[in-house]
Amino acid sequence: MPEALTNGTPPRGADDKPRRGVDVATGIAAPSRYHEKFAATVIKQIEEGTAPWQREAKAGEPALPRNAITGRRYTGGNGAYLASRGHDRGFTDNRWVSKKQLRENGGKLARGAVGERILYRDDAGKRPVWRTATVYNVEQTRGLKLDRRPPRAEWHAHRAADAVIATSAVPIDESPGDLGYYVREQDRIVIPERGRFSSADTFYNTAFRHMAHATGHEERMNRDTFREAHSEGLDGEAHGREHLRVEIATMTTTQRVGVGYQPADSEAYKDLWVKALKADPREIHRAAAEADRISRTLLRPAREQLRDLAREARSPNTRPAPERAPAAPPRPVPERAAPSMTPGR
């Protein structure tokens, strides 16, 4: 599948003919069957604690959906949709493919295979519209020869994560305390010292989580959910919607840099998430799309360093770099080692 299908317009094959969508300029008047199906799947998983951002992923574990041929990740709503539907249908492989790609690469569909429709924006006409196309999990195919990309080495993933933190747009202070939080009035993040965490991945998840929330500041993404969360407080609906974006963004960022993902305690947010999705099934697609933009905002300042690291990792002469030493010998980890996003103090 051409990369455009993950984030743009795919070619129109006879077997992948998209249905006419809604006008992008005017928006969607009512939730479509796609959004209702997406929301219903996610609501069920949230209640069971199995939504993609509620599941732990070990370092190097391929959790987010990719195109089987191009290797590119499905982004935004499409990524969250395929991750949710794939888990709901029992697929263990995160790779998806179109019929056209399947034919071109010597594969075929298994008998009775049913695909999943994803959205893409068609800018070919005078006015852009949303359309859908169908993709299939590779476990529904036969005869398709695919190679798995080797997972990133631990040293590479940790150095990539360190680069993202070092280029943070918001100052990050390490504190001897046990709590992490973002102070809006000072536009500053406070997290426990590295040595207080049980693992490097736990530290990175905590830092990314607060960095993701801080992107909502008016000098950066200026998100409505960020402003409303700070106005309403911890129990407000906007705080639940903001946390949904932050958690999906944290999951996405850890996958992009190659460290393990450790979900925050979501028990306090389940009801808020379900309420938001029942009120408007399109909310999960919006949240996932905004989470993808949040993740890209976090990675953008470190773009050059990440490219250099990727080239270094591909070099046959590369040797593992020494791990960064912890700030202090590990101590007993507090119960909330990776505290959830808080709107500030």
C-alpha positions in Angstrom: 0.0 0.0 0.0 1.5 3.4 -0.9 2.4 5.5 2.1 -0.4 7.9 1.1 -2.9 5.5 2.5 -1.7 5.9 6.0 -1.8 9.7 5.9 -3.3 10.8 2.6 -4.8 9.6 -0.7 -4.3 6.0 -2.0 -4.7 5.1 -5.7 -8.1 3.7 -6.6 -7.9 0.1 -7.5 -11.0 -1.9 -8.7 -11.0 -3.9 -5.4 -10.3 -0.9 -3.1 -12.8 1.6 -4.5 -13.5 4.0 -1.7 -17.0 5.2 -0.9 -17.8 8.9 -1.1 -17.2 10.5 2.3 -18.2 13.8 3.9 -17.0 17.3 3.2 -13.9 18.1 5.2 -14.7 21.9 5.2 -18.2 21.5 6.7 -17.4 18.5 9.0 -19.6 15.5 9.8 -23.2 16.2 10.5 -23.7 12.9 12.4 -21.5 10.0 13.5 -21.0 7.6 10.7 -21.1 3.8 11.0 -17.3 3.9 11.1 -17.3 6.2 14.1 -20.0 4.3 15.9 -18.2 1.0 15.3 -14.9 2.5 16.4 -16.4 4.0 19.6 -18.3 0.8 20.5 -15.1 -1.3 20.2 -13.1 1.2 22.3 -15.8 1.6 25.0 -15.9 -2.2 25.5 -12.1 -2.3 25.7 -11.9 0.6 28.1 -14.4 -1.1 30.4 -12.3 -4.3 30.3 -9.0 -2.4 30.6 -7.8 -3.6 27.2 -7.8 -0.5 25.1 -4.5 0.0 23.2 -3.3 2.7 25.7 -4.3 0.5 28.6 -2.0 -2.4 27.6 1.7 -2.6 28.4 4.1 -3.0 25.5 7.7 -4.2 26.0 10.6 -2.4 24.3 10.8 -3.5 20.7 7.3 -5.1 20.8 5.4 -4.1 17.6 2.2 -2.8 19.0 1.1 0.0 16.7 -0.3 -1.0 13.3 1.9 -0.8 10.3 1.5 -1.3 6.6 2.9 -4.7 5.8 4.5 -3.6 2.5 5.7 -0.1 3.1 6.5 -0.6 6.8 4.9 2.8 7.6 2.8 3.2 10.7 -0.9 4.0 10.4 -1.2 7.3 12.2 -3.9 9.2 14.1 -7.4 7.7 14.1 -6.5 5.0 11.7 -3.7 3.7 14.0 -5.9 3.6 17.0 -8.8 2.1 15.0 -6.7 -0.8 13.6 -5.0 -1.4 17.0 -8.5 -1.6 18.7 -10.1 -3.7 16.0 -7.1 -6.0 15.7 -7.1 -6.8 19.4 -10.9 -7.2 19.4 -10.7 -9.7 16.6 -7.8 -11.7 18.1 -5.0 -10.8 15.7 -1.5 -10.9 17.1 0.2 -9.4 14.1 0.2 -5.6 13.8 0.6 -5.5 10.0 -2.1 -4.7 7.5 -2.4 -4.8 3.7 -4.8 -3.9 0.9 -6.0 -6.3 -1.7 -4.1 -4.4 -4.4 -0.8 -4.8 -2.4 -1.6 -8.4 -1.8 -2.0 -9.2 -5.5 1.2 -7.2 -6.3 3.2 -9.2 -3.8 2.1 -12.7 -4.6 -0.4 -13.2 -1.8 -4.1 -13.8 -1.5 -6.9 -13.5 1.0 -8.0 -16.4 3.2 -11.5 -17.6 2.4 -14.1 -15.5 4.1 -11.7 -12.7 5.2 -13.4 -9.5 6.3 -11.3 -6.3 6.2 -11.4 -3.1 8.2 -12.2 0.3 6.6 -10.0 3.2 7.4 -10.4 6.9 6.6 -8.3 9.0 4.3 -8.6 12.5 3.0 -9.1 12.9 -0.8 -7.8 16.2 -2.0 -8.1 15.4 -5.7 -11.3 17.4 -6.3 -12.2 21.0 -5.9 -13.1 20.4 -2.2 -11.4 17.8 0.0 -13.6 14.9 1.2 -13.1 12.0 3.5 -13.3 8.5 2.0 -12.7 5.0 3.2 -10.5 2.1 2.0 -10.3 -1.5 3.2 -7.2 -3.2 4.6 -6.7 -6.8 5.9 -4.6 -8.1 8.7 -1.7 -10.3 7.4 -3.1 -13.2 9.5 -6.0 -13.2 7.0 -3.6 -13.7 4.0 -1.8 -16.6 2.4 1.4 -16.7 0.5 2.7 -13.3 1.5 6.4 -13.4 2.2 7.3 -10.7 4.8 10.4 -10.0 6.8 10.1 -8.6 10.4 12.2 -5.5 11.1 14.6 -6.2 14.0 13.8 -4.3 17.1 15.9 -1.3 18.0 18.8 -2.0 20.3 18.3 -0.9 23.9 21.1 1.6 23.7 19.6 3.2 20.6 16.1 3.5 22.1 17.4 5.0 25.3 19.6 7.5 23.5 16.7 8.5 21.3 14.5 9.0 24.4 17.2 11.0 26.1 17.4 13.2 23.0 13.7 13.9 23.1 13.8 14.8 26.7 16.9 17.0 26.3 15.2 19.1 23.6 11.9 19.5 25.5 10.3 22.8 25.0 9.4 22.8 28.7 12.0 22.8 31.4 12.1 19.4 33.2 13.4 19.4 36.8 14.3 16.1 38.6 13.2 16.2 42.2 14.0 13.9 45.2 10.2 13.6 45.8 8.0 10.8 44.6 5.4 12.7 42.4 5.5 14.1 38.9 3.5 17.1 37.8 3.3 20.0 35.4 3.0 23.6 36.8 1.1 25.7 34.3 1.9 29.0 35.9 5.6 28.4 35.6 5.4 26.2 32.4 7.6 23.7 34.1 7.6 19.9 34.6 8.8 18.2 37.8 9.5 14.5 37.9 11.3 12.2 40.4 15.0 11.6 40.0 15.9 8.8 37.6 17.3 6.7 40.4 13.8 6.5 42.0 12.4 4.6 39.1 12.4 0.8 38.8 13.6 1.0 35.2 14.6 3.5 32.5 11.3 2.8 30.6 9.3 3.9 33.6 11.3 7.1 33.8 10.8 7.8 30.1 7.1 7.1 30.2 6.7 9.5 33.1 8.6 12.3 31.3 6.8 11.8 28.0 3.4 11.8 29.8 4.0 15.2 31.4 5.7 16.6 28.2 2.6 15.5 26.2 0.3 17.4 28.6 2.5 20.5 28.5 2.2 20.7 24.7 -1.4 22.1 25.2 0.0 25.4 26.5 -1.1 28.5 24.6 2.4 29.1 23.4 2.5 25.6 21.7 -0.6 23.7 20.5 -3.1 25.7 22.6 -5.5 22.8 23.0 -9.1 23.4 24.1 -8.9 20.3 26.4 -5.8 21.6 28.1 -7.3 25.0 28.9 -10.6 23.4 30.0 -8.9 20.8 32.1 -7.0 23.5 34.1 -10.3 25.4 34.5 -12.5 22.5 35.6 -10.0 20.5 37.7 -9.3 16.8 38.1 -13.0 15.7 38.1 -14.0 17.6 35.0 -15.0 16.0 31.7 -12.3 18.0 29.9 -9.7 16.5 32.1 -10.7 13.1 31.0 -10.6 14.1 27.4 -7.2 15.7 27.8 -5.9 12.6 29.6 -7.1 10.4 26.8 -5.0 12.5 24.3 -2.0 12.5 26.6 -2.1 8.7 27.2 -2.4 7.8 23.5 0.4 10.3 22.7 2.6 8.7 25.4 2.0 5.3 23.9 2.7 6.6 20.4 5.9 8.4 21.4 7.4 5.4 23.3 6.7 3.2 20.2 8.4 5.8 17.9 11.6 6.0 20.0 11.6 2.2 20.8 11.3 2.1 24.6 8.6 0.1 26.4 5.2 1.5 27.1 3.8 1.5 30.6 0.2 2.7 30.9 -0.7 5.0 33.7 -3.4 4.0 36.2 -6.6 4.7 34.2 -9.1 3.6 36.8 -10.1 7.2 37.6 -10.6 8.1 34.0 -12.6 5.1 32.6 -16.0 6.6 33.4 -15.0 10.0 31.9 -13.7 8.3 28.7 -16.8 6.2 28.2 -19.1 9.1 28.9 -17.2 11.2 26.3 -17.4 8.5 23.6 -21.1 7.8 24.3 -21.9 11.5 24.0 -20.0 11.7 20.7 -18.6 8.6 19.0 -16.3 10.8 16.9 -14.3 11.8 20.1 -12.0 8.8 20.0 -11.0 9.6 16.4 -10.4 13.2 17.3 -8.4 12.3 20.4 -6.2 9.8 18.5 -5.6 12.3 15.7 -4.6 15.0 18.2 -2.5 12.6 20.1 -0.5 11.9 16.9 0.1 15.6 16.5 1.2 15.8 20.2 3.7 13.0 19.7 5.1 14.7 16.6 5.4 17.9 18.5 7.5 16.2 21.1 9.8 14.5 18.6 10.2 17.5 16.2 12.9 19.4 18.2 15.1 16.2 18.4 14.6 15.4 14.7 18.3 15.8 13.7 19.5 13.8 16.6 17.0 11.0 15.9 18.1 10.9 12.3 21.8 10.7 13.3 21.0 7.9 15.8 19.1 6.0 13.1 22.0 6.2 10.8 24.4 5.1 13.5 22.2 2.2 14.4 22.2 1.0 10.8 26.0 1.2 10.5 27.6 -2.3 10.7 30.5 -0.8 12.7 28.3 0.6 15.4 29.0 -0.6 18.9 26.5 -0.3 21.8 26.9 3.0 23.6 27.3 2.9 27.4 24.0 3.4 29.3 23.6 6.6 31.1 24.2 6.0 34.8 21.2 6.6 37.1 21.3 9.7 39.3 21.4 7.6 42.4 21.3 3.9 43.4 17.8 2.5 42.9 15.5 2.9 45.9 12.2 1.3 46.6 9.8 2.5 44.0 6.8 4.4 45.1 3.5 2.8 44.4 2.7 5.4 41.6 6.1 5.1 39.9 4.6 6.5 36.7 2.0 9.0 38.0 -0.8 9.9 35.6 -1.1 13.4 34.1 -2.2 16.1 36.5 -3.4 19.5 35.4 -0.9 21.2 37.7 -0.6 22.8 41.1 
